Amino acid sequence: LQRALTLGADIVMHSTTKYLAGHSDAIGGALCVRDAALASELRADRSAVGSTPGALEVWLLMRSLRTLHLRVERQSATAAELAHWLDRAVRREAGHPLAGPPTHAHW
C-alpha cells in the first residue's frame, strides 16, 4: 500500500462508497491531511455545510469494514500482479524498468 501523506501529499481522498464499503450502497468519502490547521478548516466547512453521513450510511460502512482486511489483501495482490505484468510489458516495449523506489528516475 502507498502512504501518500508520508510521500508528501497534502490531502488524500478515500472513497467510502466502493473502497471502504465494498459496495455502492453507502455513498461517501474521507479526506486525510497532515496539517492540523487544514484539518480544522475542513472540519469547519463540513460542519457548516452539513455534509455528515446519516445513521444508515454509517451502519452500512461499519458492516463492510469487517471484511476490509480481506479486500485490501486481495486488491494489493492484484495490483502487484498487474504492476509486474505492466513492468514486463513496458520493459519489452521500451527497454526500461518501471520498478523502483519513488526516487527512481521513472517516477
C-alpha positions as CSV (number, residue, x, y, z in Angstrom):
1,L,0.0,0.0,0.0
2,Q,1.1,3.5,-0.7
3,R,1.4,6.1,2.1
4,A,0.7,9.3,0.2
5,L,0.9,11.6,3.2
6,T,4.4,10.2,4.0
7,L,5.4,10.7,0.4
8,G,4.5,14.4,0.6
9,A,0.8,14.7,-0.4
10,D,-1.1,17.4,1.4
11,I,-4.5,15.7,1.1
12,V,-5.5,12.1,0.4
13,M,-9.1,11.3,-0.6
14,H,-10.7,7.9,0.0
15,S,-14.0,6.7,-1.4
16,T,-16.1,5.1,1.3
17,T,-18.6,4.2,-1.5
18,K,-16.6,1.4,-3.1
19,Y,-13.2,1.0,-1.5
20,L,-14.1,1.1,2.2
21,A,-17.7,-0.1,2.0
22,G,-17.0,-2.7,-0.7
23,H,-20.5,-2.0,-2.3
24,S,-22.2,1.0,-3.7
25,D,-24.9,1.2,-1.0
26,A,-23.0,3.7,1.2
27,I,-22.2,6.9,-0.6
28,G,-19.4,9.0,0.9
29,G,-15.7,9.8,1.2
30,A,-13.0,10.8,3.6
31,L,-10.2,13.3,3.4
32,C,-6.9,12.7,5.3
33,V,-4.5,15.5,5.8
34,R,-1.1,16.1,7.5
35,D,-1.6,19.7,8.6
36,A,-3.7,20.3,11.7
37,A,-4.8,23.8,10.5
38,L,-6.1,22.4,7.2
39,A,-7.9,19.6,9.1
40,S,-9.6,22.3,11.3
41,E,-10.6,24.2,8.2
42,L,-12.1,21.1,6.5
43,R,-13.9,20.1,9.7
44,A,-15.4,23.6,10.0
45,D,-16.5,23.5,6.3
46,R,-18.1,20.1,6.9
47,S,-20.0,21.4,9.9
48,A,-21.2,24.5,8.1
49,V,-22.3,22.6,5.0
50,G,-23.8,19.7,6.9
51,S,-22.1,17.0,4.8
52,T,-22.0,14.4,7.5
53,P,-23.2,10.9,6.8
54,G,-26.5,9.7,8.1
55,A,-27.0,6.8,10.5
56,L,-27.8,4.3,7.8
57,E,-24.7,5.2,5.8
58,V,-22.5,4.8,8.9
59,W,-24.1,1.4,9.8
60,L,-23.5,0.2,6.2
61,L,-19.9,1.4,6.3
62,M,-19.3,-0.3,9.7
63,R,-20.9,-3.5,8.4
64,S,-18.5,-3.5,5.5
65,L,-15.4,-2.7,7.5
66,R,-15.4,-6.2,8.9
67,T,-14.1,-7.5,5.5
68,L,-11.8,-4.6,4.7
69,H,-8.7,-6.6,5.6
70,L,-9.6,-9.3,3.2
71,R,-10.4,-6.9,0.4
72,V,-7.2,-4.9,0.9
73,E,-5.1,-8.1,0.8
74,R,-6.7,-9.2,-2.5
75,Q,-6.6,-5.8,-4.0
76,S,-2.9,-5.4,-3.1
77,A,-2.1,-8.8,-4.6
78,T,-4.0,-8.0,-7.8
79,A,-2.3,-4.6,-8.0
80,A,1.1,-6.2,-7.5
81,E,0.4,-8.8,-10.2
82,L,-0.8,-6.1,-12.6
83,A,2.3,-3.9,-11.8
84,H,4.7,-6.8,-12.6
85,W,2.8,-7.6,-15.8
86,L,3.0,-3.9,-16.9
87,D,6.7,-3.7,-15.9
88,R,7.5,-6.7,-18.1
89,A,5.4,-5.3,-21.0
90,V,7.0,-1.9,-20.8
91,R,10.4,-3.3,-20.4
92,R,9.9,-5.4,-23.5
93,E,8.5,-2.5,-25.5
94,A,10.5,0.5,-24.3
95,G,13.6,-1.2,-22.9
96,H,13.5,0.2,-19.3
97,P,12.1,-0.9,-15.9
98,L,9.4,1.0,-14.0
99,A,10.1,-0.8,-10.7
100,G,12.0,1.1,-8.0
101,P,11.6,3.5,-5.1
102,P,10.0,6.9,-5.5
103,T,13.4,8.4,-6.1
104,H,13.8,6.3,-9.3
105,A,14.1,8.3,-12.5
106,H,10.9,6.8,-14.0
107,W,8.7,8.1,-11.1
